[in-house]
Amino acid sequence: IGIFTLIWGLSNVSNGMYGIISLITGIFVLVLFGIIELRSEFPLLDVRALKSNRVLIFSSLAAYINYSSTFAISYMMSMYLQYIKGIEPQYTGMILLIQPAMQAIFSPIAGVLSDKMDPQYVASAGMALITISLFLLSLLGINTQIYLMIMLLGVLGVGFALFSSPNTNSVMSSIERKDYGVAAGILSTARTVGQSFSMAMTALITSFYLGNQTITAETSGLFIQSFKTIFIIFAILCLFGIWASLARGKRAEKDQPTAGTP
């Protein structure tokens, strides 16, 4: 209830009092949920596990920021490629496939790197690549060449690969085996809430510029303005994501391989 009313309120805060009331209600319910979970002997979401584990706190925060600032990329790029560049939907889909393809290729490499060096640095490097890519996406205009977009989507895919696997590795290395379910649940919540927040922010900013207008030749300038604003905000969010990724600290000594370990 708290997540739903928060996201719905954020998406509709510009439409009047109902959006503001929903936003406030969502915040209140989530705070109340946290208080109840802290006092519960058998909590649905073990908030106490978060309080005592720095790596879990900041890794989950980094995951939330990552999904908050990247989930709407496919949606915005799809609109941009079709309505601004005039590319047909099937070719737009092929262009957008570049990002997940690069992520699939580099994820195993990122996993190996996070085993050989501290995931803190690998994940932070991935977040930094995403930040740079988001900033460069905010510079796209009506006359931008397609090959530049393809390159940026490829770099984004590499950034996702460097962040996702090491971030999960970092979390799972910081907890006991019996708490894997709790950690997986917290990461899953960070991911889904971040995705919802990303789309809500996108809807809010787009409606601010376009209102109820559709994207046409006459309104393309307004769409480009909303496009640039969204990606600038996402890039700034990712800067905080770099901080969160670095703030988690290094992996515990017990989790790091020692000399002579096969």
Order of alpha helices (4+ residues) and beta strands (2+ residues): alpha-alpha-alpha-alpha-alpha-alpha-alpha-alpha-alpha-alpha-alpha
